[in-house]
Structure formats: structure tokens, C-alpha cells
């Protein structure tokens, strides 16, 4: 099985080399079609990598499920494995994301611009410009909301894992079982 996992990992890392080339090409092409294609490929790669992580840790998760079902305490390493399965995507994103402060700065700028527009007359041209401004604000607010949602998910998971009781153990065991057997994972 380890050879299979190593092969999956090598495959994914090799795929990333091709992905960086596709990203460079999209940047050079500078078209929505090129960036759309890359976005689709990035999602596929992200899903494949998640699957490789899950395959690499499925045995450990099965053992953790057994411990939880028997109401046995988890080691710190086992708690980290549970975290990996439940919020690993969010932890990875939070670790790698470096634009949150830029988004907050842009959000404040847009908030000020929107406030300044409150005194405008509402001509058609002004409405077109406000529409564009709101589109920009929506994208910034959405990016910030996604980041904060992931941060909150991680905090809730860590808090829950810090003080498990029998009911929590049963719930987490069921959650992990469903994740382990899900055909989409």
C-alpha cells in the first residue's frame, strides 16, 4: 500500500509541474478561456491531492474510529489526524493564504468609496459605475468571508477535540466513518 501511496504522491507532484506551466500559459494568453481551463484543472488537482492524503491516512483513521467507538482517549497525533480529515483543507488554506490583510485594506477602501457615492444623483452612468464598484466589493467580501469561515472551522474543531466526551466520541466516529466510506472522497 505504501508504494501505491508514494506513486499517488509522485503523480500529484508531477501533475503540479504541468499545472505551473498551464498557469504560465494562461497568464501569457490573458483570456478568460485560459484562466477558466486552469481553474478547472486546479480543482481537479486539489481533489486528487485530497484523495491521496485520505488514502495515505485511511488506516490510521480506521484505528481512530475504533478508539472513539470504545470511548478511549486519543493521542495528540490521533487528534491531529482527525483534524486533518475534518478541517485539513481549511488549515492548508489558512497556512498558505497571504492576502487577507490586502483584502481588508481593499474592503475599507471600497467601504469609503461607497460611502462617498451616497451623495451622488444616480444618473445612469453613475449607476453603471456603482454597479461595478459593488461587484468589486462582493468579490472582496466573499474572499474575506471564506477565509474567516475556514479560520472559525479550524478553531471550532480544535476546541472540540480538546475536551472530548462519550457523546463527542460517538459523533466524531460516525463522521469519520461516513467520510471513510464516502464514494466522493
C-alpha positions in Angstrom: 0.0 0.0 0.0 2.8 2.4 0.8 4.1 2.0 -2.8 0.7 2.9 -4.0 0.6 6.0 -1.8 4.1 7.0 -2.9 3.0 6.5 -6.5 0.0 8.7 -6.0 2.1 11.4 -4.3 4.6 11.3 -7.1 1.8 11.5 -9.7 0.3 14.5 -8.0 3.6 16.3 -7.6 4.4 15.6 -11.3 0.9 16.9 -12.2 1.7 20.2 -10.3 4.7 20.7 -12.6 2.4 20.6 -15.6 0.0 22.8 -13.7 2.5 25.6 -13.2 3.2 25.5 -16.9 -0.5 25.8 -17.7 -0.8 28.7 -15.3 2.1 30.5 -17.0 0.4 29.9 -20.4 -2.9 31.3 -19.1 -1.1 34.3 -17.8 0.6 34.7 -21.2 -2.8 34.2 -23.1 -4.6 36.5 -20.7 -8.0 35.2 -21.7 -11.0 34.1 -19.7 -10.9 30.8 -21.5 -7.3 30.0 -20.5 -7.9 31.0 -16.9 -11.2 29.1 -16.8 -9.4 26.0 -18.1 -6.6 26.4 -15.4 -9.2 26.9 -12.7 -10.9 23.6 -13.7 -7.5 21.8 -13.7 -6.6 23.3 -10.3 -9.9 22.0 -8.8 -9.1 18.5 -10.2 -5.6 18.6 -8.8 -6.8 19.8 -5.4 -9.3 16.9 -5.3 -6.7 14.3 -6.4 -4.3 15.5 -3.7 -7.0 15.4 -1.0 -7.8 11.8 -2.1 -4.1 10.9 -1.9 -3.9 12.3 1.6 -7.0 10.3 2.6 -5.6 7.1 1.1 -2.4 7.7 3.0 -4.1 8.1 6.3 -7.2 5.8 6.0 -5.7 3.1 8.1 -4.9 5.5 10.9 -8.5 6.9 10.7 -10.0 3.4 10.9 -8.0 2.7 14.1 -9.1 6.1 15.5 -12.7 5.2 14.8 -12.3 2.1 16.8 -10.8 4.0 19.7 -13.6 6.6 19.6 -16.3 3.9 19.5 -14.7 2.3 22.6 -14.6 5.7 24.3 -10.8 5.6 24.5 -8.8 8.8 24.7 -6.9 9.9 21.6 -3.3 10.8 21.5 -2.2 14.2 20.2 -1.1 12.6 17.0 -4.5 10.9 16.6 -6.3 14.2 17.2 -4.1 15.8 14.5 -5.2 13.1 12.1 -8.9 13.8 13.0 -8.2 17.5 12.3 -6.5 16.6 9.0 -9.7 14.8 7.9 -12.2 17.3 9.2 -10.5 20.6 8.6 -7.3 19.9 6.9 -8.4 21.7 3.8 -9.1 24.8 5.9 -5.8 24.5 7.7 -3.8 24.2 4.5 -5.6 27.2 3.0 -5.1 29.4 6.1 -1.4 28.5 6.2 -0.8 29.4 2.5 -3.2 32.4 2.1 -1.3 35.7 2.4 -3.8 38.2 1.0 -6.2 38.6 3.9 -4.7 41.9 5.1 -4.8 43.2 1.5 -8.5 42.2 1.3 -9.2 44.1 4.5 -7.4 47.2 3.2 -9.4 46.9 -0.1 -12.6 46.3 1.8 -12.0 49.5 3.8 -11.2 51.5 0.6 -14.4 50.2 -1.1 -16.5 51.0 2.0 -15.2 54.6 1.9 -15.9 54.9 -1.8 -19.4 53.5 -1.4 -20.0 56.0 1.4 -18.8 58.8 -0.9 -21.2 57.7 -3.6 -24.2 58.1 -1.2 -24.4 61.8 -2.2 -24.4 61.2 -6.0 -27.5 61.9 -8.1 -28.0 58.5 -9.5 -27.5 59.2 -13.2 -27.3 56.1 -15.5 -23.6 56.5 -15.8 -23.2 56.7 -12.0 -25.4 53.7 -11.6 -23.1 51.8 -14.0 -20.1 52.8 -12.0 -21.7 51.9 -8.7 -22.7 48.5 -10.2 -19.0 47.9 -11.0 -18.0 49.1 -7.5 -20.5 46.7 -5.9 -19.2 43.8 -8.0 -15.7 44.5 -6.7 -17.0 44.8 -3.1 -18.8 41.5 -3.4 -15.7 39.7 -4.5 -13.6 41.1 -1.7 -16.3 40.4 0.9 -16.7 36.9 -0.4 -12.9 36.2 -0.2 -12.7 37.6 3.3 -15.8 35.6 4.4 -14.2 32.4 3.0 -11.0 33.0 4.9 -12.8 33.8 8.2 -15.1 30.8 7.8 -12.1 28.5 7.4 -10.4 30.1 10.4 -13.6 29.6 12.5 -14.0 26.0 11.4 -10.4 25.2 12.5 -10.9 26.9 15.8 -14.2 25.0 16.5 -12.6 21.7 15.6 -9.6 22.3 17.8 -11.8 23.4 20.6 -14.0 20.3 20.2 -11.0 17.9 20.1 -9.5 19.5 23.3 -12.3 18.1 25.5 -13.9 15.0 24.1 -16.7 13.2 26.0 -18.5 10.0 25.1 -21.1 11.8 23.0 -18.4 13.7 21.1 -16.5 10.4 20.5 -19.6 8.8 19.0 -20.3 11.8 16.8 -16.7 12.1 15.5 -16.6 8.3 14.9 -19.7 8.5 12.8 -18.4 11.5 10.9 -15.1 9.8 10.2 -16.9 6.6 9.2 -19.1 8.4 6.7 -16.0 10.2 5.3 -14.1 7.0 5.1 -16.8 5.2 3.2 -18.0 8.1 1.0 -17.5 7.4 -2.7 -16.9 11.1 -3.3 -13.9 11.1 -1.1 
